[in-house]
Amino acid sequence: MSATQDSLPVPCHTQPKAGEPAWDLALMYPLQGHWTVDDYLRLDTGCWSNTTDGFIRVLPRPNMLHQWIVQFLFRLLDDYVRARALGEVFLAPLPVELTRKKYREPDVVFVRPERIQTMKSQPRGRTW
């Protein structure tokens, strides 16, 4: 999971300047457009992100209002789903595969019972 020296926009291991990105850290990861699903699933930054067609996007952290809305929606959906035994409702972070090259981590995820069974058999790190 790293860029090659030939593809670098700046020299590696240079003296950093105030206001510049931490290039040495950035170069530990694939260049934009070259992220694989496995690269994305191994990412452990503690921040919210998603990937589409080899590009990764780091998202802003949610604020308190956002979290209140998520709690409300989770409780409402979870109560509805449990009362009818329709499946399970989960909170983020939980990567969800929308297409082979598009992953998101929605705040609230509903999963049908038959999908839960197939997900249990998936290797660790793979998604829903």
C-alpha positions as CSV (number, residue, x, y, z in Angstrom):
1,M,0.0,0.0,0.0
2,S,2.4,2.7,-1.1
3,A,3.3,5.0,-4.0
4,T,6.4,4.3,-6.1
5,Q,9.2,6.8,-6.0
6,D,8.8,7.5,-9.7
7,S,5.2,8.7,-9.3
8,L,5.8,11.1,-6.4
9,P,4.8,14.8,-6.8
10,V,7.5,15.8,-4.3
11,P,10.8,14.2,-3.1
12,C,10.4,11.7,-0.3
13,H,12.1,12.4,3.0
14,T,12.6,16.1,2.5
15,Q,12.6,18.7,5.3
16,P,8.9,19.6,5.7
17,K,7.7,23.2,5.5
18,A,4.9,24.8,7.5
19,G,1.6,24.4,5.7
20,E,2.7,21.5,3.5
21,P,1.1,18.0,3.7
22,A,3.0,15.4,5.6
23,W,4.3,13.8,2.4
24,D,6.1,10.9,4.0
25,L,2.8,9.8,5.7
26,A,0.8,10.4,2.6
27,L,3.1,8.3,0.5
28,M,2.4,5.3,2.7
29,Y,-0.9,5.0,0.9
30,P,-1.9,4.5,-2.8
31,L,-2.1,7.5,-5.0
32,Q,-5.6,8.7,-5.9
33,G,-7.1,6.6,-8.6
34,H,-5.1,3.5,-7.5
35,W,-6.9,2.5,-4.3
36,T,-8.1,-1.1,-4.3
37,V,-10.9,-2.6,-2.2
38,D,-8.3,-4.3,0.0
39,D,-6.4,-1.0,0.5
40,Y,-9.6,0.7,1.6
41,L,-10.6,-2.1,4.0
42,R,-7.2,-2.1,5.6
43,L,-7.3,1.6,6.2
44,D,-7.5,2.4,9.9
45,T,-7.3,6.1,10.3
46,G,-10.0,6.7,12.9
47,C,-11.8,9.1,10.5
48,W,-14.7,8.6,8.2
49,S,-14.0,7.8,4.6
50,N,-15.4,6.2,1.5
51,T,-14.0,5.0,-1.8
52,T,-15.3,5.1,-5.4
53,D,-13.5,3.9,-8.5
54,G,-10.0,3.9,-6.8
55,F,-10.4,7.4,-5.2
56,I,-10.7,7.8,-1.4
57,R,-12.5,10.7,0.2
58,V,-12.0,11.6,3.8
59,L,-15.2,13.0,5.3
60,P,-15.7,15.5,8.1
61,R,-16.5,14.2,11.5
62,P,-20.1,14.4,12.5
63,N,-21.3,17.1,14.9
64,M,-23.7,16.8,17.8
65,L,-26.8,17.6,15.7
66,H,-25.8,15.0,13.2
67,Q,-25.5,12.4,16.0
68,W,-28.9,13.3,17.5
69,I,-30.5,12.7,14.1
70,V,-28.7,9.4,13.6
71,Q,-29.8,8.2,17.1
72,F,-33.4,9.2,16.4
73,L,-33.3,7.4,13.0
74,F,-31.6,4.3,14.4
75,R,-34.1,4.0,17.3
76,L,-37.1,4.4,15.0
77,L,-35.8,1.9,12.4
78,D,-34.5,-0.6,15.0
79,D,-37.9,-0.6,16.9
80,Y,-39.8,-1.1,13.6
81,V,-37.4,-3.9,12.4
82,R,-37.3,-5.7,15.7
83,A,-41.1,-5.6,16.2
84,R,-41.5,-7.3,12.8
85,A,-38.4,-9.6,12.9
86,L,-37.3,-8.1,9.5
87,G,-33.5,-8.3,10.1
88,E,-30.9,-6.2,12.0
89,V,-30.1,-2.5,12.2
90,F,-26.5,-1.4,12.7
91,L,-24.7,1.8,13.4
92,A,-21.5,3.1,11.6
93,P,-18.7,2.4,11.1
94,L,-19.6,-0.5,8.9
95,P,-18.3,-0.5,5.3
96,V,-21.1,-1.3,2.8
97,E,-20.3,-2.4,-0.7
98,L,-22.6,-0.6,-3.1
99,T,-20.8,-1.8,-6.3
100,R,-17.4,-3.6,-6.8
101,K,-15.7,-0.2,-6.7
102,K,-17.9,1.8,-4.5
103,Y,-18.0,1.6,-0.7
104,R,-19.7,3.7,1.9
105,E,-20.1,3.7,5.6
106,P,-23.7,4.9,6.2
107,D,-24.7,6.1,9.7
108,V,-27.5,3.5,9.9
109,V,-27.7,0.2,8.0
110,F,-30.6,-2.3,7.7
111,V,-29.6,-5.9,6.8
112,R,-32.1,-8.6,5.9
113,P,-31.8,-11.9,7.7
114,E,-30.5,-13.8,4.6
115,R,-27.8,-11.3,4.1
116,I,-26.7,-11.6,7.8
117,Q,-26.1,-15.3,7.2
118,T,-23.9,-14.8,4.1
119,M,-22.0,-12.0,5.8
120,K,-21.0,-14.2,8.7
121,S,-19.2,-16.5,6.3
122,Q,-17.2,-13.7,4.7
123,P,-13.5,-13.3,5.5
124,R,-12.7,-10.7,8.2
125,G,-12.5,-7.2,6.7
126,R,-14.9,-7.8,3.9
127,T,-18.1,-5.9,3.9
128,W,-21.8,-6.1,3.7
